[in-house]
């Protein structure tokens, strides 16, 4: 068990270093950071001094080495557009809004897909099953930007019951539309997965045996069927959270949600390299840590994973 966790920790470190290398390479390909840092009318001497300050006159491997050291210290440099504030502080100011939206969408995905998927599996072939599957397929086909605009047009412009954009703490009126927009595709996917998983388990021999013994249908469903479906669902739902944290740029832009996604879009547009580096690092680290947590949790849910880990080690 301990060796398995250590192995996953080492893999997580390798992935994070790979993300840092990829980010560093992209920044090198986008132009001269020293020139981007200074005003357009800066003289060549000032540019050269900035290059020396940023260690851009060093070989590429040396630059990457110092880049890693600065990242480990949480030093991504000062923002080029936000009055030269440290990039780390700006990202941390926006991070709670993104976490709030991601958690809201994650809970919505879990509750909605479980309820609809289980009902569709129990009522297989019924009108409820057919309607839920049609909506699931429809939800997978809807682009997020189009769905967000349509929700704004309906609930904010036409009905005038919800605000069009912005964020006011935990005011649910501002949270409803972004949550629906970002969670709709995942609800559609997870609903179909829950339904297919439940149908597969309900046709297993041990379920048929339990029915032949006269066990209560509710006991069979929750104690036997749902328990066996829960293992892959835990993994998929956990990965959904990581995807929500990293994939909120479109939704935050549409609704003016002041999170990391909107911040990164603005930073890319203004070539604010320190902000982009900080966002990529923190989002990637969060995604890797969530995957690591899922791997560790999986060892407790499925003993076969622990046994495989022992065999590999």
Order of alpha helices (4+ residues) and beta strands (2+ residues): alpha-alpha-alpha-alpha-alpha-alpha-alpha-alpha-alpha-alpha-alpha-alpha-alpha-alpha
